[in-house]
Amino acid sequence: INLFSSPSDDLVEQALWTIGNVIGDSPQYRDLIINQYGIIDHLLAIDCLTKPISFLRTEVWVIVNLVRCKTPQISLENIQKLIPRIVELLNTHDNTIKIGALWALTYIADCSEEYIQTVIECGVVTTIVPLLSSHRYRLMLAAMRVLGNVATGTDAQTDVLLTNDILIHIRFPLMHHKENLRRMALWCLSNITVGTQDQVQAVFHSGLLNRIIEGLARPDLKTCKEALYTISNMITSGSLDDAMDIINAGAVDPLVQLMMTNDIPIVTAAIHALKSL
């Protein structure tokens, strides 16, 4: 840690890499390095904007190791210290650094509503939502994970996503050829549609219904399950006209097919959806 103040960027980077490996070994070692050696303050004392790309990639990797374990997650006070640096790294022009910053935010938002609120208050949602239409798979996936975790929060926190036009940009992950990205998008929508009546109606009015129903017939059952939960939430919270729109869009046949799978939660959810219709 004393080497962090060296005038040699190469030496500082190697020192960071060493500490990052220790932090990444276990939450016990992470907490030791934080509490006994004050790693976060030493890390933030480095002027990252003057450093080369390779250095920043190492730095964001160390930050990801700091926040990755959520059992327990590091304190909210330490998260609030790290967030401004994560935002700086997110705003660089290097996609590898951006992706690292997004994964750090993902792990932070995968905790309590307080941690989600910290992510929201730093203003990154406005930056992250457009990344869903970046056409770069790894960038889209990391952004989708952050936003999906935010959508698990309170109704007010979910509203922030809607205000920032997530329903416009999420159509790109929904149409992507990578199944994992489609599934993540549907998972995010299932989290949104479990919210308020206005939030469900926003999904109805987004023009995404056909894409969601397409998810019911995907070859991957995990994708089908997220589409099924989304449709089920929309049926439960929607009006009679909404139910007719779901029927007319062709949801019944794939729902019937899902009743014939060997996955009991899927069968149960499909029966519930059809019963509600």
C-alpha positions in Angstrom: 0.0 0.0 0.0 2.9 2.4 0.7 3.9 1.8 -3.0 0.7 3.5 -4.1 2.5 6.8 -3.7 5.4 5.8 -6.0 6.1 8.0 -9.0 6.2 4.9 -11.2 2.8 4.0 -12.6 4.0 0.5 -13.4 5.0 -0.1 -9.8 1.7 1.3 -8.4 -0.2 -0.9 -10.8 1.6 -4.0 -9.7 1.0 -3.0 -6.0 -2.7 -2.5 -6.8 -2.8 -5.9 -8.6 -1.3 -7.6 -5.5 -3.8 -6.0 -3.1 -6.6 -6.8 -5.5 -5.7 -10.5 -5.4 -5.7 -10.5 -1.6 -9.1 -8.6 -1.5 -10.6 -11.1 -4.0 -9.6 -14.1 -1.9 -12.3 -13.8 0.8 -14.6 -11.2 2.5 -12.5 -11.7 5.6 -9.3 -10.6 3.9 -11.2 -7.8 2.1 -12.5 -6.4 5.4 -9.0 -6.7 6.9 -7.5 -4.7 4.1 -10.3 -2.1 4.4 -10.4 -1.7 8.1 -6.8 -2.2 9.2 -5.0 -0.8 6.2 -7.5 1.8 4.9 -7.3 0.6 1.3 -10.2 2.7 0.1 -8.7 6.0 1.2 -5.3 5.1 -0.3 -7.0 4.0 -3.6 -9.0 7.2 -3.9 -5.8 9.3 -3.3 -4.5 8.1 -6.6 -5.2 10.6 -9.4 -6.7 8.1 -11.8 -7.4 10.6 -14.6 -3.7 11.0 -15.3 -3.1 7.2 -15.5 -2.9 5.0 -18.7 -5.7 2.7 -19.8 -4.0 -0.4 -18.5 -3.7 1.1 -15.0 -7.4 2.1 -15.0 -8.4 -1.4 -16.0 -6.5 -2.8 -13.0 -8.0 -0.1 -10.7 -11.6 -0.9 -11.7 -10.9 -4.6 -11.2 -9.7 -3.9 -7.6 -12.9 -1.9 -7.0 -15.0 -4.8 -8.4 -13.3 -7.1 -5.9 -14.1 -4.7 -3.1 -17.8 -4.7 -3.8 -18.4 -8.2 -5.3 -19.2 -10.2 -2.2 -22.6 -9.2 -0.7 -22.5 -11.6 2.3 -21.6 -9.3 3.8 -21.3 -6.3 1.5 -19.0 -3.5 2.6 -20.5 -0.6 4.5 -22.8 1.9 2.9 -20.3 4.6 4.0 -17.5 2.9 2.1 -19.8 2.5 -0.9 -20.5 6.2 -0.9 -16.8 6.9 -0.9 -16.2 4.6 -3.9 -19.2 5.7 -6.0 -17.7 8.9 -7.4 -14.6 7.0 -8.6 -16.8 4.3 -10.2 -18.7 7.1 -12.0 -15.4 8.5 -13.3 -14.4 5.1 -14.6 -17.8 4.6 -16.2 -17.3 7.8 -18.1 -14.0 6.8 -19.7 -13.9 5.9 -23.4 -12.6 2.4 -22.9 -15.2 -0.3 -23.0 -13.3 -2.7 -20.7 -13.2 -0.1 -18.0 -16.9 0.8 -18.6 -17.9 -2.9 -18.2 -15.8 -3.2 -15.0 -17.5 -0.1 -13.6 -21.0 -1.5 -14.5 -20.2 -4.8 -12.8 -19.2 -2.8 -9.7 -22.5 -1.0 -9.8 -24.3 -4.3 -10.3 -22.9 -5.8 -7.2 -23.7 -2.7 -5.2 -27.3 -2.6 -6.5 -27.7 -6.3 -5.6 -28.1 -5.5 -1.9 -30.7 -3.5 -0.1 -32.8 -0.6 -1.2 -30.4 1.8 0.5 -27.6 0.6 -1.7 -29.8 0.9 -4.8 -30.6 4.4 -3.8 -26.9 5.2 -3.6 -26.5 4.1 -7.2 -29.5 6.1 -8.3 -28.4 9.3 -6.5 -25.0 9.4 -8.3 -26.9 10.0 -11.5 -25.6 7.0 -13.5 -29.0 5.7 -14.6 -29.1 8.4 -17.3 -25.8 7.1 -18.6 -26.5 3.4 -18.3 -29.9 3.1 -20.0 -28.6 4.2 -23.5 -25.9 1.5 -23.3 -28.7 -1.1 -23.8 -28.8 0.0 -27.4 -25.0 0.1 -27.8 -25.0 -3.1 -29.9 -21.9 -4.3 -27.9 -22.9 -7.5 -26.1 -20.7 -7.4 -23.0 -21.6 -3.7 -22.5 -25.3 -4.4 -22.9 -25.2 -7.3 -20.6 -23.4 -5.5 -17.8 -25.8 -2.5 -18.2 -28.8 -4.8 -18.2 -27.7 -6.4 -14.9 -27.4 -3.0 -13.2 -30.8 -1.9 -14.3 -32.4 -5.2 -13.5 -31.1 -4.9 -10.0 -32.4 -1.4 -9.7 -35.8 -2.6 -10.8 -35.9 -5.0 -7.8 -36.1 -1.9 -5.5 -39.0 0.2 -4.5 -41.7 1.5 -6.8 -40.1 4.9 -6.7 -36.7 3.5 -7.7 -38.3 1.6 -10.6 -39.9 4.9 -11.7 -36.4 6.3 -12.2 -35.8 3.6 -14.9 -39.1 4.5 -16.6 -38.4 8.2 -16.5 -35.0 7.5 -18.2 -36.7 5.7 -21.1 -35.6 2.1 -20.3 -38.7 0.8 -22.2 -37.3 2.4 -25.4 -33.8 1.0 -25.1 -34.7 -2.5 -23.7 -36.1 -3.6 -27.0 -32.6 -4.1 -28.3 -31.6 -6.7 -25.6 -35.1 -8.3 -26.2 -34.2 -8.9 -29.8 -30.6 -9.9 -29.3 -29.4 -13.3 -30.6 -27.7 -14.0 -27.3 -30.2 -15.9 -25.1 -28.6 -14.7 -21.9 -29.3 -11.0 -22.8 -32.9 -11.7 -23.8 -33.4 -13.5 -20.5 -31.9 -10.6 -18.5 -34.2 -8.1 -20.3 -37.3 -10.2 -19.5 -36.1 -10.5 -15.9 -35.9 -6.7 -15.7 -39.4 -6.4 -17.2 -40.8 -8.9 -14.8 -39.4 -6.8 -12.0 -41.0 -3.7 -13.5 -44.4 -5.3 -14.0 -44.6 -6.5 -10.4 -44.9 -2.8 -9.5 -47.6 -0.3 -9.7 -50.6 -0.1 -12.1 -48.9 2.8 -13.8 -45.7 0.9 -14.3 -47.6 -2.1 -15.8 -49.5 0.2 -18.1 -46.2 1.8 -19.2 -45.1 -1.7 -20.4 -48.4 -2.2 -22.2 -48.0 1.1 -24.0 -44.3 0.5 -24.9 -45.0 -1.7 -27.9 -43.1 -4.6 -26.3 -46.0 -7.0 -25.8 -45.2 -9.1 -28.9 -41.5 -9.3 -27.9 -42.4 -10.5 -24.5 -44.8 -13.1 -25.8 -42.0 -14.3 -28.2 -40.1 -15.0 -25.0 -42.7 -17.6 -24.0 -41.6 -19.8 -26.8 -37.9 -19.6 -26.6 -35.9 -22.9 -26.4 -34.3 -21.9 -23.1 -36.8 -22.6 -20.2 -35.1 -19.9 -18.0 -36.0 -17.3 -20.7 -39.5 -18.7 -20.9 -39.9 -18.4 -17.2 -39.0 -14.7 -17.1 -41.4 -14.0 -20.0 -44.0 -16.0 -18.2 -43.6 -14.0 -15.0 -43.8 -10.8 -17.0 -47.0 -11.8 -18.8 -48.6 -13.1 -15.6 -47.9 -9.8 -13.9 -49.4 -7.9 -16.8 -52.5 -10.1 -16.8 -53.0 -9.7 -13.1 -52.6 -5.9 -13.1 -54.2 -5.2 -16.5 -57.7 -4.4 -17.5 -60.1 -6.5 -19.6 -58.9 -4.8 -22.7 -55.3 -5.5 -21.8 -56.2 -9.2 -21.3 -57.8 -9.2 -24.8 -54.6 -7.6 -26.2 -52.5 -10.4 -24.7 -54.8 -13.0 -26.2 -54.9 -11.4 -29.6 -51.1 -11.1 -29.6 -50.9 -14.9 -29.4 -50.1 -15.7 -25.8 -52.5 -18.6 -25.3 -50.7 -21.2 -27.4 -47.3 -20.8 -25.8 -48.9 -20.7 -22.3 -50.6 -24.0 -23.1 -47.2 -25.5 -24.3 -45.6 -24.4 -21.1 -48.1 -26.3 -19.1 -46.6 -29.5 -20.6 -43.1 -28.9 -19.4 -41.4 -30.8 -16.5 -40.7 -27.6 -14.6 -43.3 -27.4 -11.8 -42.9 -23.6 -11.2 -43.3 -22.9 -14.9 -46.4 -25.2 -15.1 -47.9 -23.6 -12.0 -47.3 -20.0 -13.4 -48.7 -21.0 -16.8 -51.9 -22.4 -15.2 -52.2 -19.2 -13.1 -51.8 -17.0 -16.2 -54.4 -18.9 -18.2 -56.8 -19.0 -15.2 -56.4 -15.2 -14.9 -57.1 -14.8 -18.6 
